[in-house]
Amino acid sequence: MREIPSSFIVIPCYNEEKGISFLEYSRFLDNFQDSMICFVNDGSTDNTLEVLNTLRKKHPTQVHIVSLIKNSGKAEAVRTGINYCNQNFNHRYIGYLDADLATTLEEFMDISHYLKEEVVFCFGSRIRKIGSVIERQNSRFLIGRIVATSISKVLDLKVYDTQCGCKVFTKEVSELLFKKKFISKWLFDVEIFFRMMILFGKEKAIQKMHEAPLKSWIEKGNSKVKTTYFFKLWIDLYQISKNYKNNGKEYV
């Protein structure tokens, strides 16, 4: 195994040719020499791979690319990227962000600082509060709050935002959480919380997790999740809840 310092950030990409900010990624890599980015090209049909290869040419030691032949969905893309990094490199922590960088790479690094002592999993939370910049369409915000409240009840956890696309783990716990495939392509974040509770027990899992309010989250472009998924979402949530509560140990 090659030795690398600090962090790995996994970025799932599906048709992100126009959504990837070359300058933002390049600036971050210049400023954080001890960080790596693993892009997972999830069966893109546009020029996403060419854009990623251009970025890798400029930062050959920091950028890694994993390409999936067919589009597999965000859950499997993230899982593939995390397993690739864990199997081939040494690092302290690993996590994932959305390709459009609604949450910045720099804020990912800030959140990773919570991983100390008992905390093995930290996640960003899009809480609108004084001093933060959370820019999101009101319709998406309202739908998001309905979904988040429902998920919190299903999990029986006082968590504000399970679905924010900024999550970071210690390498050791990520190896356990991402070992097996997820049930849902999009609600896999919910499964992560279930897996944490199965691994450690509810009370200890709560101590090992930290929800960090984001300083900034700016909605960019259109979501890859189709509007019609809002209706299927409830079926996914029901299946996740049923399977994890009845056969949870099969998923860790």
C-alpha positions as CSV (number, residue, x, y, z in Angstrom):
1,M,0.0,0.0,0.0
2,R,1.1,3.6,-0.7
3,E,1.3,5.9,2.2
4,I,-0.7,9.1,1.9
5,P,-1.5,11.6,4.6
6,S,-4.7,12.9,6.0
7,S,-7.8,12.6,3.8
8,F,-9.6,11.2,0.8
9,I,-12.7,12.8,-0.7
10,V,-14.9,10.7,-2.9
11,I,-16.9,12.6,-5.6
12,P,-19.6,10.6,-7.5
13,C,-20.0,12.0,-11.0
14,Y,-22.8,11.4,-13.5
15,N,-22.9,13.7,-16.6
16,E,-21.1,16.5,-14.7
17,E,-19.2,17.8,-17.7
18,K,-20.6,21.3,-17.1
19,G,-21.0,21.1,-13.4
20,I,-17.4,20.4,-12.4
21,S,-15.5,23.6,-11.5
22,F,-12.0,23.0,-12.6
23,L,-10.7,26.1,-10.8
24,E,-12.3,25.2,-7.4
25,Y,-10.9,21.7,-7.4
26,S,-7.5,22.8,-8.6
27,R,-7.2,25.6,-6.0
28,F,-8.2,23.2,-3.2
29,L,-5.6,20.6,-4.3
30,D,-2.9,23.3,-4.5
31,N,-3.8,24.5,-1.0
32,F,-4.2,21.1,0.6
33,Q,-1.3,19.0,-0.6
34,D,-2.0,16.3,2.0
35,S,-5.5,15.6,0.5
36,M,-6.6,13.3,-2.3
37,I,-9.8,13.3,-4.4
38,C,-11.2,10.1,-5.9
39,F,-13.7,10.8,-8.7
40,V,-16.1,8.0,-9.5
41,N,-17.3,8.4,-13.1
42,D,-20.7,6.7,-12.8
43,G,-21.3,5.7,-16.4
44,S,-21.5,9.2,-17.8
45,T,-22.5,9.7,-21.4
46,D,-21.1,13.2,-21.8
47,N,-17.5,14.4,-21.6
48,T,-17.2,14.1,-17.8
49,L,-14.3,11.6,-18.1
50,E,-12.3,14.0,-20.3
51,V,-12.8,16.8,-17.8
52,L,-11.6,14.6,-14.9
53,N,-8.6,13.4,-16.9
54,T,-7.6,17.0,-17.5
55,L,-7.7,17.7,-13.8
56,R,-5.7,14.5,-13.1
57,K,-3.0,15.6,-15.6
58,K,-2.5,18.8,-13.5
59,H,-2.6,17.0,-10.2
60,P,-1.4,13.5,-11.0
61,T,-0.5,12.5,-7.4
62,Q,-3.7,13.8,-5.8
63,V,-6.5,12.9,-8.3
64,H,-7.7,9.4,-8.8
65,I,-10.5,8.2,-11.2
66,V,-12.6,5.1,-11.0
67,S,-14.9,4.5,-14.0
68,L,-18.1,2.4,-13.9
69,I,-19.3,1.2,-17.3
70,K,-23.0,1.5,-16.4
71,N,-24.7,4.1,-14.3
72,S,-25.2,2.5,-10.9
73,G,-26.6,5.4,-8.9
74,K,-25.1,7.6,-6.2
75,A,-25.1,4.9,-3.5
76,E,-23.0,2.4,-5.4
77,A,-20.7,5.1,-6.9
78,V,-19.9,6.3,-3.4
79,R,-19.4,2.8,-2.1
80,T,-17.2,1.9,-5.0
81,G,-15.0,5.0,-4.5
82,I,-14.6,4.5,-0.7
83,N,-13.7,0.8,-1.0
84,Y,-11.2,1.6,-3.8
85,C,-9.5,4.2,-1.6
86,N,-9.5,2.0,1.5
87,Q,-8.1,-1.0,-0.3
88,N,-5.3,0.9,-2.0
89,F,-4.2,3.7,0.3
90,N,-3.6,4.6,3.9
91,H,-5.4,7.7,5.2
92,R,-6.8,9.0,8.5
93,Y,-10.3,9.8,7.2
94,I,-12.5,9.5,4.2
95,G,-15.8,10.9,3.0
96,Y,-17.9,12.2,0.1
97,L,-19.2,15.4,-1.4
98,D,-21.5,16.2,-4.4
99,A,-19.6,17.1,-7.6
100,D,-21.2,20.5,-7.9
101,L,-19.5,21.5,-4.5
102,A,-22.7,22.9,-3.0
103,T,-20.6,22.3,0.1
104,T,-17.1,23.4,-0.5
105,L,-14.0,21.1,-0.2
106,E,-12.6,23.5,2.4
107,E,-15.7,23.0,4.6
108,F,-15.3,19.2,4.3
109,M,-11.8,19.7,5.8
110,D,-13.2,21.8,8.6
111,I,-15.8,19.1,9.4
112,S,-13.2,16.4,9.4
113,H,-11.7,18.1,12.5
114,Y,-14.5,16.7,14.6
115,L,-13.2,13.2,14.1
116,K,-11.3,12.8,17.3
117,E,-11.6,10.8,20.5
118,E,-15.0,9.0,20.3
119,V,-16.3,10.6,17.1
120,V,-15.9,8.3,14.0
121,F,-18.6,9.8,11.8
122,C,-19.4,13.5,11.2
123,F,-22.0,14.9,8.8
124,G,-22.9,18.4,7.6
125,S,-26.3,19.8,8.3
126,R,-28.0,22.5,6.3
127,I,-29.4,24.5,9.2
128,R,-30.5,28.0,8.5
129,K,-29.2,30.1,11.3
130,I,-27.6,33.5,11.9
131,G,-24.1,33.6,10.3
132,S,-24.7,30.8,7.9
133,V,-25.3,31.0,4.1
134,I,-27.8,28.3,3.1
135,E,-29.2,28.9,-0.3
136,R,-31.9,26.5,-1.4
137,Q,-35.1,26.8,-3.3
138,N,-38.0,27.2,-0.9
139,S,-39.9,24.4,-2.4
140,R,-36.9,22.0,-2.0
141,F,-36.4,23.3,1.5
142,L,-39.9,22.5,2.5
143,I,-39.9,19.1,0.9
144,G,-36.5,18.4,2.4
145,R,-37.9,19.2,5.9
146,I,-40.8,16.9,5.5
147,V,-38.5,14.1,4.3
148,A,-35.9,14.8,7.1
149,T,-38.6,14.8,9.8
150,S,-40.0,11.5,8.6
151,I,-36.5,9.9,8.4
152,S,-35.7,11.1,11.9
153,K,-38.8,9.4,13.2
154,V,-38.0,6.2,11.3
155,L,-34.5,6.2,12.8
156,D,-35.7,7.3,16.2
157,L,-32.8,9.7,16.3
158,K,-32.8,13.5,16.8
159,V,-31.0,14.3,13.6
160,Y,-31.8,17.4,11.6
161,D,-30.4,16.6,8.2
162,T,-29.5,13.0,7.2
163,Q,-29.5,13.8,3.5
164,C,-26.8,16.5,3.2
165,G,-24.2,15.3,0.8
166,C,-21.2,16.1,3.1
167,K,-20.2,13.2,5.3
168,V,-16.8,12.1,6.6
169,F,-15.7,9.0,8.5
170,T,-12.6,7.5,10.0
171,K,-11.1,5.0,7.7
172,E,-11.7,2.1,10.1
173,V,-15.5,2.7,10.4
174,S,-15.9,3.4,6.7
175,E,-14.6,-0.1,6.0
176,L,-17.5,-1.5,8.0
177,L,-20.2,0.9,6.8
178,F,-19.5,0.6,3.1
179,K,-18.6,-3.1,2.9
180,K,-22.0,-4.3,1.7
181,K,-24.3,-2.9,-1.0
182,F,-27.1,-0.5,0.0
183,I,-30.8,-1.1,-0.6
184,S,-31.6,2.3,-2.0
185,K,-29.7,4.2,-4.7
186,W,-30.5,7.6,-3.2
187,L,-31.6,7.1,0.4
188,F,-28.4,5.2,1.3
189,D,-27.6,8.0,3.8
190,V,-30.4,6.7,6.0
191,E,-28.9,3.2,5.8
192,I,-25.6,4.6,7.1
193,F,-27.3,5.7,10.3
194,F,-28.9,2.3,10.7
195,R,-25.6,0.6,10.2
196,M,-24.0,2.8,12.8
197,M,-26.6,1.8,15.3
198,I,-26.3,-1.9,14.4
199,L,-22.5,-1.7,14.8
200,F,-22.3,0.1,18.1
201,G,-25.8,0.0,19.6
202,K,-28.0,3.1,19.6
203,E,-26.6,5.0,22.6
204,K,-23.0,4.4,21.8
205,A,-23.6,5.3,18.1
206,I,-25.0,8.6,19.1
207,Q,-21.8,9.4,21.0
208,K,-19.7,8.4,18.0
209,M,-21.6,10.7,15.6
210,H,-21.5,14.5,15.3
211,E,-23.9,16.7,13.3
212,A,-22.1,19.9,12.2
213,P,-24.1,22.9,11.0
214,L,-22.6,24.1,7.7
215,K,-21.3,27.6,7.3
216,S,-22.3,27.6,3.7
217,W,-24.4,25.4,1.3
218,I,-25.3,26.8,-2.1
219,E,-27.7,24.9,-4.3
220,K,-26.3,24.6,-7.8
221,G,-28.0,23.4,-11.0
222,N,-30.6,20.7,-11.2
223,S,-30.7,17.7,-8.9
224,K,-30.0,14.3,-10.5
225,V,-32.9,12.9,-8.5
226,K,-36.1,13.1,-10.6
227,T,-39.1,14.9,-9.1
228,T,-41.1,11.7,-9.4
229,Y,-38.8,10.0,-7.0
230,F,-40.5,11.9,-4.2
231,F,-43.3,9.3,-4.5
232,K,-41.0,6.3,-4.7
233,L,-39.0,7.7,-1.8
234,W,-41.6,6.5,0.7
235,I,-41.4,3.0,-0.6
236,D,-37.6,3.0,-0.3
237,L,-37.9,4.4,3.3
238,Y,-40.4,1.7,4.2
239,Q,-38.2,-1.1,2.7
240,I,-35.1,0.3,4.5
241,S,-36.8,0.5,7.8
242,K,-38.3,-3.0,7.5
243,N,-35.1,-4.7,6.4
244,Y,-32.8,-3.1,8.9
245,K,-35.1,-3.6,11.8
246,N,-35.7,-7.2,11.0
247,N,-32.4,-8.3,9.4
248,G,-30.0,-5.5,10.3
249,K,-26.9,-7.6,10.9
250,E,-27.0,-8.8,7.3
251,Y,-25.9,-5.3,6.2
252,V,-22.7,-4.8,8.3
